[in-house]
Amino acid sequence: MRPYSEDLRERAVQRAEAGEPIRSIAAALRISPSCASKWRKRQRETGAPSPGLQ
């Protein structure tokens, strides 16, 4: 399985920052809620939703 694209990660984080519920984001983007939550947390902590990009 390939990693998710940067674009997808950024769209998920933008929606979360706009106040959309994680489960709603996950359903709309066809990802797991844990991915969306993890990306949002990583964005807050490092400034980027992807691992290794800081």
KEMIGU-259345 format. One record per atom (N, C-alpha, C, CB): residue number from 1; chain; atom name; x, y, z. Coordinates in steps of 0.2 Angstrom, whole numbers. Glycine has a CB too. Layout:
+------+-------+------+-------+-------+-------+
: resi : chain : name :  east : north :    up :
+------+-------+------+-------+-------+-------+
:  NUM :     A :   CA :     X :     Y :     Z :
...
+------+-------+------+-------+-------+-------+
This chain:
+------+-------+------+-------+-------+-------+
: resi : chain : name :  east : north :    up :
+------+-------+------+-------+-------+-------+
:    1 :     A :    N :     4 :    -6 :     0 :
:    1 :     A :   CA :     0 :     0 :     0 :
:    1 :     A :    C :     4 :     6 :     0 :
:    1 :     A :   CB :    -5 :     0 :     6 :
:    2 :     A :    N :     3 :    11 :    -4 :
:    2 :     A :   CA :     7 :    17 :    -5 :
:    2 :     A :    C :     5 :    22 :     1 :
:    2 :     A :   CB :     6 :    20 :   -12 :
:    3 :     A :    N :     9 :    26 :     3 :
:    3 :     A :   CA :     7 :    32 :     8 :
:    3 :     A :    C :     2 :    36 :     5 :
:    3 :     A :   CB :    14 :    36 :    10 :
:    4 :     A :    N :    -2 :    40 :     9 :
:    4 :     A :   CA :    -7 :    44 :     6 :
:    4 :     A :    C :    -3 :    51 :     4 :
:    4 :     A :   CB :   -11 :    46 :    12 :
:    5 :     A :    N :    -6 :    54 :    -1 :
:    5 :     A :   CA :    -3 :    60 :    -4 :
:    5 :     A :    C :    -3 :    66 :     1 :
:    5 :     A :   CB :    -7 :    62 :   -11 :
:    6 :     A :    N :     2 :    70 :    -1 :
:    6 :     A :   CA :     2 :    77 :     3 :
:    6 :     A :    C :    -4 :    80 :     3 :
:    6 :     A :   CB :     8 :    81 :     1 :
:    7 :     A :    N :    -7 :    81 :    -3 :
:    7 :     A :   CA :   -13 :    84 :    -5 :
:    7 :     A :    C :   -19 :    82 :     0 :
:    7 :     A :   CB :   -15 :    84 :   -12 :
:    8 :     A :    N :   -20 :    75 :     0 :
:    8 :     A :   CA :   -25 :    72 :     4 :
:    8 :     A :    C :   -24 :    74 :    12 :
:    8 :     A :   CB :   -25 :    65 :     3 :
:    9 :     A :    N :   -18 :    74 :    14 :
:    9 :     A :   CA :   -16 :    75 :    21 :
:    9 :     A :    C :   -18 :    82 :    22 :
:    9 :     A :   CB :    -9 :    74 :    22 :
:   10 :     A :    N :   -16 :    87 :    18 :
:   10 :     A :   CA :   -17 :    94 :    19 :
:   10 :     A :    C :   -24 :    96 :    19 :
:   10 :     A :   CB :   -13 :    98 :    14 :
:   11 :     A :    N :   -28 :    92 :    14 :
:   11 :     A :   CA :   -35 :    94 :    14 :
:   11 :     A :    C :   -39 :    91 :    21 :
:   11 :     A :   CB :   -39 :    90 :     8 :
:   12 :     A :    N :   -37 :    86 :    23 :
:   12 :     A :   CA :   -39 :    83 :    29 :
:   12 :     A :    C :   -38 :    88 :    35 :
:   12 :     A :   CB :   -37 :    76 :    31 :
:   13 :     A :    N :   -32 :    90 :    36 :
:   13 :     A :   CA :   -30 :    95 :    41 :
:   13 :     A :    C :   -34 :   101 :    40 :
:   13 :     A :   CB :   -22 :    96 :    41 :
:   14 :     A :    N :   -34 :   104 :    34 :
:   14 :     A :   CA :   -38 :   110 :    33 :
:   14 :     A :    C :   -45 :   110 :    36 :
:   14 :     A :   CB :   -38 :   112 :    26 :
:   15 :     A :    N :   -48 :   104 :    34 :
:   15 :     A :   CA :   -55 :   103 :    36 :
:   15 :     A :    C :   -56 :   102 :    44 :
:   15 :     A :   CB :   -58 :    97 :    33 :
:   16 :     A :    N :   -51 :    99 :    47 :
:   16 :     A :   CA :   -51 :    98 :    54 :
:   16 :     A :    C :   -50 :   105 :    57 :
:   16 :     A :   CB :   -46 :    93 :    56 :
:   17 :     A :    N :   -46 :   109 :    55 :
:   17 :     A :   CA :   -45 :   116 :    58 :
:   17 :     A :    C :   -51 :   120 :    57 :
:   17 :     A :   CB :   -38 :   119 :    54 :
:   18 :     A :    N :   -55 :   119 :    52 :
:   18 :     A :   CA :   -61 :   123 :    50 :
:   18 :     A :    C :   -66 :   121 :    55 :
:   18 :     A :   CB :   -63 :   122 :    43 :
:   19 :     A :    N :   -65 :   115 :    59 :
:   19 :     A :   CA :   -70 :   113 :    64 :
:   19 :     A :    C :   -74 :   107 :    62 :
:   19 :     A :   CB :   -75 :   119 :    65 :
:   20 :     A :    N :   -73 :   104 :    56 :
:   20 :     A :   CA :   -77 :    98 :    54 :
:   20 :     A :    C :   -75 :    92 :    58 :
:   20 :     A :   CB :   -75 :    97 :    46 :
:   21 :     A :    N :   -80 :    88 :    60 :
:   21 :     A :   CA :   -78 :    82 :    65 :
:   21 :     A :    C :   -74 :    77 :    61 :
:   21 :     A :   CB :   -85 :    79 :    67 :
:   22 :     A :    N :   -69 :    74 :    65 :
:   22 :     A :   CA :   -64 :    70 :    62 :
:   22 :     A :    C :   -68 :    64 :    58 :
:   22 :     A :   CB :   -60 :    67 :    67 :
:   23 :     A :    N :   -73 :    61 :    61 :
:   23 :     A :   CA :   -77 :    56 :    57 :
:   23 :     A :    C :   -80 :    58 :    51 :
:   23 :     A :   CB :   -82 :    53 :    62 :
:   24 :     A :    N :   -82 :    64 :    51 :
:   24 :     A :   CA :   -85 :    67 :    44 :
:   24 :     A :    C :   -80 :    67 :    39 :
:   24 :     A :   CB :   -89 :    73 :    46 :
:   25 :     A :    N :   -74 :    70 :    41 :
:   25 :     A :   CA :   -68 :    71 :    37 :
:   25 :     A :    C :   -66 :    64 :    34 :
:   25 :     A :   CB :   -62 :    74 :    40 :
:   26 :     A :    N :   -66 :    59 :    38 :
:   26 :     A :   CA :   -63 :    52 :    36 :
:   26 :     A :    C :   -68 :    49 :    31 :
:   26 :     A :   CB :   -63 :    48 :    43 :
:   27 :     A :    N :   -75 :    50 :    33 :
:   27 :     A :   CA :   -79 :    47 :    28 :
:   27 :     A :    C :   -79 :    51 :    21 :
:   27 :     A :   CB :   -87 :    48 :    31 :
:   28 :     A :    N :   -79 :    57 :    21 :
:   28 :     A :   CA :   -78 :    61 :    15 :
:   28 :     A :    C :   -72 :    60 :    11 :
:   28 :     A :   CB :   -79 :    69 :    16 :
:   29 :     A :    N :   -66 :    59 :    14 :
:   29 :     A :   CA :   -60 :    58 :    11 :
:   29 :     A :    C :   -58 :    50 :    10 :
:   29 :     A :   CB :   -55 :    61 :    14 :
:   30 :     A :    N :   -62 :    46 :    13 :
:   30 :     A :   CA :   -61 :    39 :    12 :
:   30 :     A :    C :   -55 :    37 :    16 :
:   30 :     A :   CB :   -61 :    36 :     5 :
:   31 :     A :    N :   -54 :    39 :    22 :
:   31 :     A :   CA :   -48 :    37 :    26 :
:   31 :     A :    C :   -51 :    35 :    33 :
:   31 :     A :   CB :   -43 :    43 :    26 :
:   32 :     A :    N :   -46 :    33 :    37 :
:   32 :     A :   CA :   -49 :    31 :    43 :
:   32 :     A :    C :   -49 :    37 :    48 :
:   32 :     A :   CB :   -44 :    25 :    46 :
:   33 :     A :    N :   -53 :    37 :    53 :
:   33 :     A :   CA :   -53 :    43 :    58 :
:   33 :     A :    C :   -46 :    43 :    61 :
:   33 :     A :   CB :   -59 :    42 :    63 :
:   34 :     A :    N :   -43 :    38 :    62 :
:   34 :     A :   CA :   -36 :    38 :    66 :
:   34 :     A :    C :   -31 :    42 :    62 :
:   34 :     A :   CB :   -34 :    31 :    68 :
:   35 :     A :    N :   -31 :    41 :    55 :
:   35 :     A :   CA :   -27 :    44 :    51 :
:   35 :     A :    C :   -28 :    52 :    51 :
:   35 :     A :   CB :   -28 :    42 :    43 :
:   36 :     A :    N :   -34 :    54 :    50 :
:   36 :     A :   CA :   -36 :    61 :    51 :
:   36 :     A :    C :   -34 :    64 :    57 :
:   36 :     A :   CB :   -43 :    62 :    50 :
:   37 :     A :    N :   -35 :    60 :    63 :
:   37 :     A :   CA :   -33 :    63 :    69 :
:   37 :     A :    C :   -26 :    63 :    70 :
:   37 :     A :   CB :   -36 :    58 :    75 :
:   38 :     A :    N :   -22 :    58 :    68 :
:   38 :     A :   CA :   -15 :    58 :    68 :
:   38 :     A :    C :   -12 :    64 :    64 :
:   38 :     A :   CB :   -12 :    51 :    66 :
:   39 :     A :    N :   -14 :    65 :    58 :
:   39 :     A :   CA :   -12 :    70 :    54 :
:   39 :     A :    C :   -13 :    77 :    57 :
:   39 :     A :   CB :   -15 :    70 :    47 :
:   40 :     A :    N :   -19 :    78 :    60 :
:   40 :     A :   CA :   -20 :    85 :    63 :
:   40 :     A :    C :   -15 :    86 :    69 :
:   40 :     A :   CB :   -27 :    85 :    66 :
:   41 :     A :    N :   -14 :    81 :    73 :
:   41 :     A :   CA :   -10 :    81 :    79 :
:   41 :     A :    C :    -3 :    83 :    76 :
:   41 :     A :   CB :   -10 :    75 :    83 :
:   42 :     A :    N :     0 :    79 :    71 :
:   42 :     A :   CA :     6 :    80 :    68 :
:   42 :     A :    C :     7 :    87 :    66 :
:   42 :     A :   CB :     8 :    75 :    63 :
:   43 :     A :    N :     2 :    90 :    62 :
:   43 :     A :   CA :     2 :    97 :    60 :
:   43 :     A :    C :     3 :   102 :    66 :
:   43 :     A :   CB :    -5 :    98 :    56 :
:   44 :     A :    N :    -1 :   101 :    71 :
:   44 :     A :   CA :     0 :   105 :    77 :
:   44 :     A :    C :     7 :   105 :    80 :
:   44 :     A :   CB :    -5 :   103 :    82 :
:   45 :     A :    N :    10 :    99 :    80 :
:   45 :     A :   CA :    16 :    98 :    84 :
:   45 :     A :    C :    22 :   100 :    79 :
:   45 :     A :   CB :    17 :    91 :    86 :
:   46 :     A :    N :    22 :    98 :    73 :
:   46 :     A :   CA :    28 :    99 :    69 :
:   46 :     A :    C :    27 :   105 :    63 :
:   46 :     A :   CB :    30 :    93 :    65 :
:   47 :     A :    N :    21 :   106 :    62 :
:   47 :     A :   CA :    19 :   111 :    56 :
:   47 :     A :    C :    18 :   108 :    50 :
:   47 :     A :   CB :    25 :   116 :    56 :
:   48 :     A :    N :    18 :   101 :    49 :
:   48 :     A :   CA :    17 :    97 :    43 :
:   48 :     A :    C :    13 :    91 :    45 :
:   48 :     A :   CB :    24 :    96 :    39 :
:   49 :     A :    N :     9 :    89 :    41 :
:   49 :     A :   CA :     5 :    83 :    42 :
:   49 :     A :    C :     8 :    77 :    40 :
:   49 :     A :   CB :    -2 :    83 :    38 :
:   50 :     A :    N :    14 :    77 :    37 :
:   50 :     A :   CA :    18 :    71 :    35 :
:   50 :     A :    C :    24 :    70 :    39 :
:   50 :     A :   CB :    20 :    72 :    27 :
:   51 :     A :    N :    25 :    64 :    40 :
:   51 :     A :   CA :    31 :    62 :    44 :
:   51 :     A :    C :    38 :    64 :    41 :
:   51 :     A :   CB :    32 :    55 :    46 :
:   52 :     A :    N :    42 :    67 :    44 :
:   52 :     A :   CA :    49 :    69 :    41 :
:   52 :     A :    C :    49 :    76 :    38 :
:   52 :     A :   CB :    51 :    64 :    36 :
:   53 :     A :    N :    43 :    79 :    38 :
:   53 :     A :   CA :    43 :    86 :    35 :
:   53 :     A :    C :    42 :    91 :    41 :
:   53 :     A :   CB :    38 :    87 :    30 :
:   54 :     A :    N :    48 :    95 :    42 :
:   54 :     A :   CA :    47 :   100 :    47 :
:   54 :     A :    C :    50 :   106 :    45 :
:   54 :     A :   CB :    51 :    97 :    53 :
+------+-------+------+-------+-------+-------+
